[in-house]
Every structure is written in C-alpha cells, then in structure tokens.
Amino acid sequence: MEEIQMISTLIGSLGFPIVACCYMAWMHNESETRHSKERQDMTDAINSLSTVLEVIKDRLDIKDND
C-alpha cells in the first residue's frame, strides 16, 4: 500500500509524463541488463559448439586420409 501512496505522491508532484518516462527508462535498463546476460550465454554456447564441430571435422579428415 505504501508503494501506491508513493506513486500517487510522485505523480501529483512531478506529473504523470515525467513519472512514466522515468519508469520506462528504468524498465529499459533492467531489460538491457537481462538481455546482456542472455547474449553472453548464447555466445558461450556458440563458441562451445564451434569447438565441438572443429573436433568432429578433424576426426572426419583423419578417417578420409586413411
């Protein structure tokens, strides 16, 4: 209930557009932080798969040469 009172006070003193803009900026920052971690996880997975594919390629090249 205190959060609702705080939001009402902010809107009353600053105005809705300013409060909404600040909230959207905060949400955008939070979203970027989450997406940054997801991008790093995806990059790590792709790098691991690339390593595995190189090993498979090397093994297939050895069999072809025999």
C-alpha positions, -999 to 999 in steps of 0.1 A, spaced: 0 0 0 29 23 7 41 19 -29 8 31 -43 9 61 -20 45 68 -31 35 66 -68 5 88 -62 27 114 -45 52 113 -73 25 117 -100 9 145 -80 42 164 -75 60 157 -108 32 149 -132 23 117 -150 45 121 -181 77 126 -161 70 96 -138 60 74 -167 92 84 -186 114 76 -156 97 43 -151 101 34 -188 138 43 -186 143 21 -156 125 -8 -173 146 -4 -204 178 -5 -183 166 -37 -165 157 -53 -198 191 -44 -213 208 -60 -183 189 -92 -187 195 -93 -224 232 -87 -220 234 -119 -198 214 -138 -224 236 -127 -252 267 -137 -233 252 -172 -226 243 -176 -263 279 -165 -273 294 -191 -249 271 -218 -263 280 -210 -299 317 -209 -290 314 -244 -274 296 -258 -304 322 -244 -327 349 -262 -308 330 -294 -309 324 -290 -347 362 -284 -352 370 -317 -333 344 -336 -354 358 -321 -386 394 -330 -376 383 -366 -369 365 -369 -402 395 -356 -420 417 -382 -404 393 -410 -415 393 -397 -450 431 -397 -452 433 -434 -441 
